[in-house]
């Protein structure tokens, strides 16, 4: 693996937030996301791990410390931007926010995520600020969810959202940009592969993918229409962000290369609801545009066809976008079911738990409730497999057995 980030050499005598893992027995409905629902079950945790899961009749002796509700794996937002607040203009925040203000926003959004039951966030960039969020969490400086971070997303000079990315031109500069993120401690590399036009020359695209893979990091690509999705898949990226229209040839390519898509419907969904959008200052013309877009089934046809063919669909919200705060979960999941990229609620819940864990190569540790895995779990009032909006009533959140909310 690459040389560790410099902060990993620092000696930490004591975390500022020294939260201990709890030994607990929780009883209620259990969604293990690894099998059938246990209607009357339990989860025992200790030492930061899940010790046992099963029907209540098999519950070990001991005091039940939490009863009722639905117990399920902690949720994973696989496309978020912790340093964006969801309220102010993206470009102006990116260019004008002092770094301390960006850090405060990330801290607040980590707390909002935990309260919403999100136990891991895949942060896809705001300059390189997410590298510091990761350091703060792992060194115990601030309590947050697990983080997978890309550092700064990489873009051709003057490319899409250049004002918040690491600009580069030419193959050598692309390699340098990747190495900078690796040096800072990135877990993955993100590239912005298109907007209205395809971005990067072939030589640049080849260089950025090769350099990331040489450093054993996956590459994810912002790719929103067929020509772009097809191109980056052929160049060897490991994941598609957003997705969009897709030909049969492109879908076959994704299946061949086993590439997942992280969909991000929340900006469209939130901004299409006037009562929500107006609170965030979304102009009326944009609301009308969003209302038409959300009602247009052709907009989702490619993604639906890809999902039905077997392309893995993973939950993401693009949190931090206008009107999409970091506790928005259920509207995204409900829309995934509505447009058919997930056939039902259970599959939608898979997209935010085990499939998301698999995307980040964390499925050996999190994503399901099974003995031996980390105790990343939440307790929800209601039955989210029957009503996804029950996820708006998260009672308790644990990360590695540490109670982070509730």
Secondary structure, DSSP 8 states (H G I E B T S, - for coil): -----GGGGS--SS-SS------EEEEEEEE-SSSS-EEEEEEEEETTEEEEEEEGGG--SS---EEEEEEEE-EEEEEE-TT--SSS-HHHHHHH--HHHHHHHHHHHHHHHHHTTEEEEEE--STTTHHHHHHHHHTTSS---EEEE-SS-EEETT-TTGGGSEEE-SHHHHHHHHHHHHHHT-SEEEEE-BSSSB-S-HHHHHHHHHHHHHTT-EEEEEE-SHHHHHHHHHHT-SEEEE-----HHHHHHHHHHT-EEEE--HHHHHHT-HHHHGGGT--HHHHHHHHHHHT-GGGGHHHHHHHHHT--EEE---BTSTT--TT--HHHHHHHHHHTSSSSHHHHHHHTTHHHHHHTT-TTTSSS--TTSB--EEEESS-TTT-GGGGG-EEEEEETTEEEE-
